[in-house]
C-alpha cells in the first residue's frame, strides 16, 4: 500500500536518511524510533510531501491510498476555532457523517459539549483525542501518527494499543512510549546520527520492538567483539613480523662482505617481509560500530528529611477560568517522596501542578524546579547556553557545555537558538537546567514525554535515585512503576490515593 525506494533526506549539509527503502502492507504497524533531532517527524512529512525545509529525493508511491496525518502539535491557526468548526470543514459535512461521528465521539468524550469549546481551552490530551476524531471521520486508508501517546490518559492509551493491534489499516508511528512500542509494533525503523552527527544510519527490521532491541544490542556486541579480535590478531602478526624484520635487518648490517650469496638471500628475505607488511597494512579489518551513546546526567543534591513537610494543600475548588475542575483537594507531601497525579484528560492535572508550583516557588527552605507541559512557558526564545547558564562565568559555561555534551547536544546546537530544537531536545535542555540549579523539589509535567525510548530508561533511573521530592503528572506506565511511590487519581470530587 506504500512503497518507499531510495529515499534521501537532507537539511543543508546534514543527511537524515540515505537511500532508505521499505514497503508497507495491510496490517503493518511500523514504529519509527531514534534519538531526539534525528529526523523522525521530518521523515513523516517528507513522505507526505509537506516538508519544505529539507531536500527530498527518491520514490514515494502510495497508489492513491489516502494518508491521514496526526501531527505532533496543532497549528496555531486553528487554536481559536471551536472544536465543531475544526472537525467539520469543507472536507467533512456534519449531517452526512452524524452517525459515525457520535460513534467515534463516545470513544473519547462523555458528551458533545466539547464541540462548543475553543480548541485553545482543551488540555493536551483532549487536543490529541479531537485530532483522532477528525482522522476517523475522514476515513483514511493509512495513518501516520507523530507522538500519538503525548498527554493521553492511561485509559485512552490502552484503547490506542487495542486499536493499533486490531485495525487492518497500515500505520506508521513515532512514539517514545516503550509499553506501546512493545505491545504494538510489527516493524521497526531506527534512525541514527553517528560520528558526532556527521553521518546518518537507518536500520529496518520486520520484527516486534523487543526483538529489534535484542537483535540490535546483539549485533553491536558481536560486531565490536569481532573488531576487537581482528585488531588483536593484527597487532600480534604485526609484532611478530617486526621482530623478524629487525633480526633480518641486523644480520644484513653485520654480514661479512666475503659472503655475497648470504647477503643476497637476506635481501630477498627482507623483500618478502616488506611484501607481507604491505598486505598486513591493507587488511580490511572490521570496525567497531559507531553507535549513539546514551545520555548521561545525575542530580547532586542532599537528601531531604523524610519528615520535612513540603506541601500542605486544602482547596475547596480548583478552577480554570470560570470552570470548576476539582472539588475538595486535600494533600500532604513530605521530603523524599516521589508522587504522581494520574486521571482522565481535561480533569485538571496540569492545572493542579501549576498551582502547586506557584505555592512552593517562593519558599526559602526548599529549592523548586519546574518542567511544564508546554516547554516554551519557561524556555523563551534565547540561545541554548543563555538559558542554561545562570551567569556568564567561565566555570558556569564549562560546566554547562559538559552537561549538554553528555545530553548529546552538538557544539552547533549548544550555540544555536532554542527555537531550532526538537521537542525532545527541549525536554533534555530543561532536565539539564534542573540538574545545574541543584533543585531539591521537582515539579514535572510528563517528564518522559518527547524523549526517545533509548534515553527514557536513563531518565527513569536518574529520577528514581533522586533524593529530593518529585511531584509529577505522567501517563508513562514504566515511569509510574519504576520511579513513583505514591499515585493519586485526580477526579472531579478530589484526590484518591491508589
C-alpha positions in Angstrom: 0.0 0.0 0.0 3.0 2.3 0.4 6.4 1.9 -1.3 9.5 3.9 -0.4 12.6 3.4 -2.6 16.0 5.1 -2.2 14.6 7.9 -0.1 17.3 10.5 0.8 16.5 13.5 3.1 19.0 16.3 3.7 18.8 19.5 5.6 21.6 21.8 4.4 24.8 19.6 4.6 23.3 17.1 7.1 21.8 13.8 5.9 18.9 12.4 7.9 18.4 9.3 5.8 20.2 7.9 2.7 18.8 5.5 0.2 16.0 4.3 2.6 13.6 1.7 1.2 10.7 -0.2 2.8 7.3 -1.5 1.8 4.1 -1.1 3.9 1.3 -3.8 3.6 -2.1 -4.1 5.0 -2.0 -4.6 8.8 1.6 -3.4 9.2 2.5 -1.3 12.2 5.8 0.5 11.6 7.4 2.2 14.6 10.0 4.8 13.9 12.5 5.3 16.8 15.7 7.2 17.4 17.2 9.9 19.5 15.8 13.5 19.6 16.5 15.6 16.5 17.3 12.6 14.2 14.6 13.3 11.7 11.6 11.1 12.7 9.0 13.8 12.2 10.8 15.1 9.2 10.6 11.6 7.6 6.8 11.5 8.0 6.5 15.0 6.5 8.9 14.1 3.6 6.8 11.0 2.7 3.6 13.2 2.9 5.2 15.8 0.6 4.8 18.7 3.2 8.5 19.1 4.3 9.5 22.5 3.0 12.7 22.8 5.0 14.5 19.7 3.7 15.8 18.4 0.3 14.0 15.1 -0.5 14.9 12.6 -3.3 13.7 9.1 -4.1 10.5 7.3 -5.0 7.3 7.5 -2.8 4.4 5.6 -4.2 1.1 5.4 -2.2 -1.0 4.0 -5.1 -3.8 6.6 -4.5 -4.3 5.4 -0.9 -5.2 8.3 1.3 -2.9 9.0 4.2 -4.2 10.6 7.4 -1.6 12.6 9.5 -1.7 13.1 13.2 0.7 16.0 13.8 2.8 16.2 17.0 1.3 19.6 17.8 -1.6 21.7 16.4 -1.0 24.6 14.1 -1.6 27.8 16.0 -4.0 29.0 13.3 -6.7 26.5 14.5 -6.5 27.2 18.2 -9.1 30.0 18.1 -11.6 27.7 16.4 -14.3 25.8 18.2 -14.0 22.0 18.2 -17.0 21.8 15.9 -15.6 24.2 13.3 -12.3 22.4 13.4 -13.8 19.0 12.9 -16.4 20.0 10.3 -14.9 21.9 7.5 -15.3 21.7 3.7 -13.9 18.1 3.8 -16.5 16.8 6.3 -20.2 17.5 6.4 -21.7 17.1 9.9 -25.1 15.8 8.8 -23.7 13.3 6.3 -21.4 11.9 9.0 -23.6 12.3 12.1 -23.9 8.6 12.8 -20.2 7.8 12.5 -19.3 11.0 14.4 -21.3 10.0 17.5 -19.9 6.5 17.4 -16.4 7.8 17.4 -17.2 10.6 19.9 -18.1 8.1 22.5 -14.6 6.6 22.3 -13.1 9.8 23.7 -15.6 12.1 25.3 -18.6 11.7 27.7 -20.9 14.0 25.7 -21.0 16.5 22.8 -20.5 19.6 25.0 -16.8 19.5 23.9 -18.0 20.7 20.5 -18.7 24.3 21.7 -15.3 24.7 23.4 -12.5 26.6 21.8 -9.5 24.5 20.8 -7.2 26.6 22.9 -9.1 25.7 26.1 -8.5 22.0 25.7 -5.9 20.0 27.6 -3.1 18.5 25.7 -4.7 15.0 25.8 -8.1 16.4 24.6 -6.4 18.0 21.6 -4.9 14.6 20.6 -8.4 13.0 21.0 -10.0 15.6 18.8 -7.3 15.0 16.2 -8.0 11.3 16.3 -11.7 12.0 15.9 -11.0 14.1 12.8 -8.8 11.3 11.3 -11.6 8.7 11.8 -14.3 11.0 10.2 -12.2 11.4 7.1 -11.8 7.6 6.7 -8.2 7.5 5.6 -6.6 4.3 4.3 -3.2 4.7 6.0 -2.4 6.5 9.3 0.8 8.5 10.0 0.9 9.2 13.8 3.5 11.6 15.2 3.7 11.0 19.0 0.1 9.8 19.3 0.5 9.0 23.0 1.5 12.5 24.1 -0.7 13.7 27.0 -3.2 10.8 26.6 -4.6 9.4 29.8 -4.0 5.7 30.6 -7.5 4.6 29.7 -7.1 6.1 26.2 -3.5 4.7 25.9 -4.9 1.3 26.4 -7.6 2.0 23.8 -4.9 3.1 21.4 -2.9 -0.1 21.9 -6.0 -2.1 21.2 -6.8 -0.1 18.1 -3.3 -0.5 16.7 -3.4 -4.2 17.2 -6.9 -4.9 15.6 -7.0 -2.4 12.7 -6.1 -3.7 9.3 -5.1 -0.2 8.2 -1.3 0.2 7.9 0.1 2.6 10.5 3.4 4.4 10.6 4.0 6.0 14.0 6.7 7.8 16.0 6.5 7.1 19.7 8.6 7.3 22.9 6.2 5.1 24.9 8.1 1.9 25.4 5.0 0.0 26.5 3.1 1.0 23.4 6.1 0.0 21.2 6.5 -3.4 22.9 2.8 -4.2 22.5 2.0 -3.0 19.0 5.0 -2.7 16.6 5.4 -5.3 13.9 8.2 -3.5 12.2 10.9 -1.1 13.4 12.8 1.7 11.6 15.7 3.1 13.7 17.1 6.4 12.6 20.6 7.2 14.0 23.1 10.1 13.7 26.6 8.8 14.2 30.2 10.0 14.1 29.3 13.2 16.0 26.2 13.6 13.9 28.2 13.8 10.7 26.7 10.6 9.3 23.3 9.0 9.3 22.3 5.3 9.6 18.9 3.7 9.3 18.1 0.2 10.3 14.8 -1.5 9.2 13.6 -4.8 10.7 10.4 -6.8 10.3 10.1 -7.7 14.0 8.4 -6.6 17.2 10.1 -3.9 19.3 11.6 -6.2 22.0 13.1 -8.5 19.3 14.6 -5.5 17.5 16.2 -4.1 20.6 17.7 -7.5 21.5 19.0 -8.1 17.9 20.3 -4.6 17.7 22.2 -4.9 21.0 23.5 -8.4 20.0 24.6 -7.1 16.6 26.5 -4.2 18.2 28.1 -6.6 20.7 29.0 -9.2 18.0 30.5 -6.6 15.7 32.5 -5.0 18.4 33.8 -8.4 19.6 34.9 -9.2 16.0 36.5 -5.9 15.6 38.5 -6.3 18.9 39.6 -9.9 18.0 40.7 -8.9 14.5 42.6 -5.9 15.8 44.3 -8.1 18.5 45.3 -10.7 15.8 46.5 -7.9 13.6 48.7 -6.5 16.4 50.2 -10.0 17.1 51.0 -10.6 13.5 52.5 -7.1 13.1 54.6 -7.5 16.3 55.9 -10.9 15.1 56.7 -9.5 11.6 58.5 -6.5 13.1 60.6 -8.9 15.2 61.6 -11.0 12.2 62.4 -7.9 10.2 64.6 -6.5 12.9 66.5 -9.8 13.0 67.0 -9.8 9.2 68.0 -6.1 9.3 70.6 -6.8 12.0 72.0 -9.7 10.0 72.2 -7.5 6.9 74.2 -4.9 8.8 76.6 -7.5 10.3 77.1 -9.9 7.4 80.6 -10.2 6.0 81.4 -8.7 2.6 83.0 -12.1 1.8 79.5 -13.7 1.8 77.7 -12.1 -1.1 75.4 -15.1 -1.6 74.2 -14.8 2.1 73.7 -11.1 1.6 71.5 -11.8 -1.5 69.4 -14.3 0.4 68.9 -11.7 3.2 67.9 -9.1 0.7 65.3 -11.4 -0.8 64.0 -12.3 2.7 63.6 -8.6 3.5 61.8 -8.0 0.2 59.4 -10.9 1.1 58.8 -9.5 4.6 58.1 -6.0 3.3 55.5 -7.5 0.9 53.9 -9.3 3.9 53.9 -5.9 5.8 52.1 -4.2 2.9 49.5 -6.9 2.8 49.0 -6.6 6.6 48.6 -2.8 6.3 46.0 -3.3 3.6 43.8 -5.7 5.5 40.2 -4.7 5.7 39.6 -5.0 9.4 36.1 -5.0 10.9 35.5 -1.6 12.5 33.9 -1.1 15.9 30.3 0.1 15.3 29.9 3.7 16.0 26.6 4.0 17.9 24.7 6.8 19.6 25.7 6.7 23.2 23.1 7.1 26.0 22.6 10.4 27.6 24.5 10.8 30.9 23.4 13.0 33.8 22.8 12.9 37.6 21.4 15.1 40.3 23.8 16.1 43.0 21.5 17.3 45.9 21.4 16.3 49.6 18.6 14.1 50.7 15.5 15.9 52.1 14.5 14.6 55.5 11.5 12.2 55.2 9.6 14.1 57.9 10.0 17.5 56.3 6.7 18.9 55.2 7.0 20.1 51.6 3.3 20.9 50.9 0.0 21.1 52.8 -2.8 21.9 50.4 -6.5 22.3 51.2 -8.6 23.7 48.4 -12.4 23.7 48.2 -12.2 24.2 44.4 -9.6 24.1 41.6 -10.6 26.4 38.8 -9.6 27.4 35.3 -11.3 30.5 34.2 -15.0 30.1 35.2 -14.9 26.3 35.2 -14.5 24.3 38.4 -12.3 21.3 37.6 -11.8 19.6 41.0 -13.6 19.9 44.4 -12.1 19.2 47.9 -8.4 18.8 47.3 -6.5 17.7 50.4 -2.9 16.8 50.0 0.2 16.5 52.2 3.7 15.9 50.7 6.8 15.1 52.7 10.5 15.0 51.9 12.0 12.4 49.6 8.5 11.5 48.3 8.1 10.6 44.6 4.4 11.4 43.8 2.4 11.4 40.6 -1.1 12.5 39.6 -3.0 10.5 37.0 -6.5 10.9 35.7 -8.6 11.5 32.6 -7.7 14.1 30.1 -9.1 17.5 31.0 -9.7 16.7 34.7 -7.1 19.4 35.8 -3.8 17.6 36.5 -1.6 20.1 34.8 -3.6 23.0 36.4 -3.1 21.4 39.8 0.6 21.0 39.1 0.9 24.7 38.2 -1.0 25.6 41.3 1.4 23.6 43.5 4.4 25.2 41.7 3.0 28.7 42.4 2.6 27.8 46.1 6.1 26.4 46.5 8.3 28.6 44.3 8.7 31.3 46.9 9.6 29.0 49.8 13.0 29.8 51.2 13.7 26.4 52.8 13.4 24.4 49.6 14.6 24.9 46.0 11.9 24.2 43.5 12.4 23.5 39.8 9.6 23.1 37.2 9.1 21.3 33.9 5.8 22.5 32.4 3.7 20.7 29.8 4.4 23.5 27.3 8.2 23.9 27.4 8.0 27.4 25.9 6.4 28.6 29.1 9.9 28.7 30.6 12.3 28.4 27.6 11.5 31.6 25.8 13.5 32.4 22.6 17.0 32.7 23.9 20.0 30.7 22.9 20.6 27.3 24.5 23.6 28.4 26.5 21.9 31.7 27.6 19.1 29.7 29.1 21.2 27.1 30.9 23.9 29.5 32.2 22.8 31.4 35.2 25.9 33.6 34.9 28.5 34.0 32.2 31.4 32.9 34.3 33.9 30.6 32.7 33.1 27.9 35.3 29.4 28.0 34.5 29.9 27.9 30.7 32.3 25.0 31.0 30.0 23.0 33.3 27.0 23.7 31.1 28.9 22.7 27.9 30.0 19.5 29.6 26.5 18.6 30.7 24.9 19.4 27.3 27.6 17.3 25.7 26.5 14.4 28.0 23.0 15.1 26.9 24.2 14.6 23.3 24.0 18.2 22.1 26.5 19.2 19.4 28.6 22.3 19.6 26.4 23.9 17.0 23.2 23.1 18.9 24.7 24.5 22.2 25.4 27.8 20.5 22.2 27.9 18.5 18.7 29.1 19.3 16.2 27.1 21.4 13.6 27.5 18.6 15.7 25.2 16.3 15.5 22.3 18.8 13.1 19.4 18.6 10.6 18.9 21.5 12.8 16.0 22.8 15.9 18.3 22.8 13.9 21.0 24.6 12.9 18.4 27.3 16.6 17.4 27.7 17.6 21.1 28.0 15.1 21.6 30.8 16.4 18.5 32.6 19.9 19.8 32.3 18.8 23.1 33.8 17.2 21.3 36.7 20.5 19.5 37.3 22.7 22.6 37.2 20.4 24.5 39.5 20.5 21.7 42.1 16.8 21.8 42.8 15.7 19.5 45.6 12.0 19.6 44.7 11.0 18.9 41.1 7.6 19.7 39.7 7.4 17.7 36.5 4.6 17.6 33.9 5.2 14.5 31.7 9.0 14.4 32.1 9.5 11.4 29.8 7.2 12.7 27.1 9.0 13.5 23.8 12.2 11.8 24.9 13.3 8.7 22.9 12.7 5.2 24.2 16.5 4.8 24.1 17.1 7.7 26.5 14.0 7.2 28.7 15.4 4.3 30.8 18.3 6.6 31.8 15.9 9.4 32.8 13.8 7.0 34.8 16.8 5.6 36.7 18.1 9.1 37.5 14.7 10.2 38.8 14.3 7.0 40.8 17.6 7.8 42.6 16.8 11.4 43.1 17.0 12.1 46.9 14.6 15.1 46.8 10.9 15.3 46.3 9.1 14.8 43.0 5.6 16.0 42.3 4.6 15.0 38.8 2.0 14.2 36.2 2.6 11.2 33.9 0.8 8.6 31.9 4.1 6.7 31.2 3.4 3.3 32.7 7.1 2.4 33.1 7.7 5.8 34.8 4.9 5.1 37.3 6.2 1.6 38.0 9.9 2.4 38.4 10.0 6.0 39.8 6.9 6.7 41.7 6.0 5.6 45.2 2.6 7.5 45.6 0.0 7.7 42.9 -3.0 9.9 43.2 -6.1 9.7 40.9 -7.5 13.1 40.1 -11.3 13.2 39.8 -13.9 15.9 39.9 -14.5 15.0 43.5 -10.9 15.3 44.7 -7.8 13.2 45.0 -7.7 9.4 45.7 -4.5 7.7 46.8 -4.2 4.4 44.9 
